[in-house]
Amino acid sequence: SSDLGDPVNNAELYDPDTEAWTLLPPQAYGRMYHSTTVLLPDGRVLSAGQDSGESANFGQIYMPPYLFKGSRPRISAVQRQIGYGENIMIDTPDADAIESIALIRLTTVTHSVNNSQRYVGLNFTSAGQTEIMATTPINPNLAPPGHYMLFIVNGNGVPSIARIVRLI
């Protein structure tokens, strides 16, 4: 328990296509004021911390449903440093199955608030059987400089394991 009351233990998943929320299975422990929830490069989610009680010193790894929808696409290679308004090549044996590409900024969570993580979808085209050409954001107003996880996602909604890239 905590000094802050009863936590909500279930996460919800939003589907922008249907504009619907789906209730997901509950965590074992509630997380409140001094907590963190972090998207990991492998698509899992780390939830940890709170003010007091037996769960204050424990973390949990959550495996979202999208990780169980088939095999993952794989990023074979991508440059580690990328600039604004640039076309970048992503090598993948799964080029024909990719339906979206995104940069997700590394997290900075404090007091249950994440002030900088953001999702930035990238436009892309196929550049052959094993390559995709993606276009980076045009300026820092859309994506501030820094480190991001680069994910490619297939038609089943399954993400790759991210590659960390630096946007400069």
C-alpha positions in Angstrom: 0.0 0.0 0.0 1.0 3.6 -0.2 0.2 6.9 1.4 -1.4 8.0 -1.8 -4.4 5.6 -1.9 -5.5 2.8 -4.1 -3.6 2.4 -7.4 -5.0 1.3 -10.7 -3.1 -1.8 -11.7 -4.4 -2.4 -15.2 -2.8 -0.7 -18.2 -4.9 0.2 -21.2 -4.0 -0.1 -24.8 -5.2 2.6 -27.3 -6.0 1.7 -30.9 -5.9 4.9 -33.0 -7.6 3.2 -35.9 -10.7 2.4 -33.9 -10.3 5.0 -31.2 -10.9 2.3 -28.6 -9.2 1.4 -25.4 -8.6 -2.2 -24.3 -8.1 -3.1 -20.7 -4.9 -5.2 -20.2 -4.0 -7.7 -17.5 -3.1 -6.1 -14.1 0.3 -5.7 -12.7 1.1 -7.5 -9.4 1.9 -4.2 -7.7 0.5 -0.7 -7.9 2.7 2.1 -9.0 2.2 5.6 -7.8 3.9 8.9 -7.3 7.6 8.0 -7.3 7.3 5.4 -10.0 8.6 4.9 -13.5 7.3 3.0 -16.6 9.8 2.7 -19.4 9.6 1.2 -22.9 12.6 -1.1 -23.4 14.3 -1.5 -26.8 12.9 -5.1 -27.1 9.3 -3.8 -26.9 8.7 -4.9 -23.3 7.8 -2.3 -20.6 9.5 -1.9 -17.2 7.4 -0.7 -14.3 9.1 0.1 -11.0 9.0 2.1 -7.8 6.6 3.9 -5.5 6.6 5.7 -2.2 6.3 2.9 0.3 5.0 -0.6 0.9 6.3 -4.0 0.0 6.5 -3.2 -3.8 8.7 -0.1 -3.4 11.9 -2.0 -4.1 10.6 -4.2 -6.9 10.1 -3.8 -10.6 8.1 -5.8 -13.1 8.6 -6.5 -16.8 5.4 -6.4 -18.8 5.1 -8.2 -22.2 2.4 -6.4 -24.3 0.2 -8.5 -26.6 1.9 -7.3 -29.7 5.0 -9.4 -28.8 2.9 -12.6 -29.3 1.6 -11.9 -32.8 4.3 -13.7 -34.8 7.9 -13.3 -35.6 9.7 -10.0 -35.3 11.1 -8.0 -38.1 14.9 -7.5 -37.8 17.1 -4.5 -38.4 20.3 -5.7 -39.8 22.0 -2.3 -40.1 21.3 1.4 -39.8 23.6 4.3 -39.3 24.0 5.4 -35.7 23.9 9.1 -36.2 21.2 10.8 -38.3 20.5 14.3 -39.3 17.3 16.3 -39.9 15.5 15.9 -43.3 17.8 13.1 -44.2 17.1 9.9 -46.1 18.5 7.0 -44.1 18.8 3.4 -45.2 17.6 0.6 -43.0 18.8 -2.9 -43.9 16.3 -5.6 -43.1 15.5 -9.1 -44.5 11.9 -8.1 -43.8 11.6 -5.1 -46.0 8.4 -6.2 -47.8 6.6 -6.8 -44.5 7.2 -3.4 -42.9 4.2 -1.2 -42.4 5.5 1.5 -40.1 8.8 2.9 -38.8 9.2 5.1 -35.8 11.7 6.9 -33.6 10.8 6.8 -29.9 12.9 9.1 -27.7 14.7 7.6 -24.8 12.8 8.2 -21.6 13.3 10.6 -18.7 10.7 9.8 -16.1 10.3 11.4 -12.7 7.4 11.5 -10.3 5.3 9.4 -12.7 5.7 12.0 -15.5 7.6 11.5 -18.7 8.5 14.9 -20.0 10.4 13.9 -23.2 9.5 10.5 -24.6 7.7 10.9 -27.9 6.7 8.8 -30.9 7.8 10.2 -34.3 6.5 8.2 -37.2 8.8 8.2 -40.3 7.7 8.2 -44.0 9.5 5.4 -45.9 9.7 3.6 -49.2 11.1 0.2 -50.2 14.5 0.5 -51.6 14.9 -3.2 -52.6 14.3 -6.6 -51.1 16.4 -5.9 -48.1 16.4 -2.2 -47.7 14.0 0.6 -46.7 14.7 4.3 -47.1 13.1 6.4 -44.3 13.0 10.1 -44.1 14.0 11.7 -40.7 12.0 14.7 -39.2 12.8 18.0 -40.9 13.6 20.0 -37.8 14.1 19.9 -34.0 10.5 21.2 -33.4 9.3 17.8 -34.4 12.0 15.8 -32.7 14.5 17.4 -30.4 18.2 16.3 -30.8 19.2 13.3 -28.8 19.0 9.5 -28.7 16.0 7.6 -30.0 15.0 4.0 -30.4 14.4 3.2 -34.0 11.7 0.5 -34.5 10.4 -1.1 -37.7 7.0 -2.7 -37.3 5.4 -5.4 -39.5 1.8 -5.8 -40.6 0.9 -7.8 -37.5 2.0 -4.9 -35.3 5.1 -6.7 -34.1 8.1 -4.4 -33.6 11.7 -5.1 -34.2 14.2 -4.9 -31.4 15.2 -1.2 -31.5 18.4 0.2 -32.7 19.6 3.3 -30.7 20.3 6.2 -33.1 21.3 9.8 -32.3 19.5 12.6 -34.1 21.7 15.6 -34.5 
